[in-house]
Amino acid sequence: MHVPDGFINAPTSAAAGVIAAGAVAVSLRGARRELDERTAPLAGLVAAFIFAVQMLNFPVAAGTSGHLLGGALAAILVGPYTGVLCVSVVLLMQGILFADGGLTALGVNITNMAIVTTVVAYALFRGLVKVLPRTRRSVTVASFVAALVSVPAAALAFTLMFAIGGTTDVSIGKVATAMIGVHVLIGIGEAVITALTVGAVIAVRPDLVYGARGLTQKLKLRVDGELVDAPGAEPEPEPAPVAARTSHRKVWAAGLLTSLVLAGFVSFYASADPDGLEKVATDHGIDKKAEEHSAADSPLADYGVKDVDDARLSGGLAGVIGVGVTVVAGTGVFWAVRRRRTDDASPSDTTSMTSV
């Protein structure tokens, strides 16, 4: 759903840029509370994984493909504020290095793909976790539903922006119907990827899943043949599996290796059909005023390495480079935010020690 330059006019793009900048600023502050010794190492990896999986377009209808947006996955794994930053880092790398998503439309893309998906998904996820049985399976189910809904929500957000500042005269009703319809199908793919990933991490290290923290089981008593909550009893944690002993480093290494394989090898077999937005834009004339990307001459444009003739090798190298750059950039950002949190906490800690 990467919006290129020219789909949305300058005033609306600028307004979206202001919204995106404000949300990123708020997320930087909020991420200080989320990034701890468990989340900080994982956040950069989550950004790299999202970059890798976004290269894997999957078919959803005749002549149409879709790919992961990643907002729901990031929010559930590392927290909603950090999730906004994860997807924003991915979009920035894609726009600058790979000419994917317009640079003047960066605010539009961050608003749709990072902010809307994360906010909608995490709000729905938290609501579902509260009403479902307090088990890890419920976290996986809630992840599936939240991811599914987040994609058409982003499609609706694009439709509203197009209604305000679209550069072509196209019926908004037709745009909305086409965008939401195809992105419901894409949302199913998003939901499957999100649920499988969250489920895999929970199986190994449930404590690393931000959305699963505080998952507890209340003590039960059998009264007249029925199980009821024990009065006044404190909830006790659901026992962690033996696999939870897996170290942070092993999880990180496995995640990075998976990302490299997906981007460097599996991506060659991804669907070549246009994604949902591209297909709708072509079918309904939204792309009539699309502009060439300002980074079109980038050596990595269109996810290939310039002057490397072999398509498989070119795409694979571009994917590996993208994963590497994203994990380095993401990890740098999140460690800086984490360090800022530590620095901000130091004066109060010193004061407390002095008063004692």
PyMOL commands that set and color helices and strands:
alter all, ss='L'
color gray80, all
select helices_A, chain A and resi 10-34+39-54+71-78+80-97+106-131+136-165+172-204+206-208+210-212+242-245+248-264+266-269+276-284+286-289+301-303+311-355
alter helices_A, ss='H'
color red, helices_A
select strands_A, chain A and resi 58-61+64-66+216-217+220-223+226-229+236-237
alter strands_A, ss='S'
color yellow, strands_A
deselect
rebuild
show_as cartoon
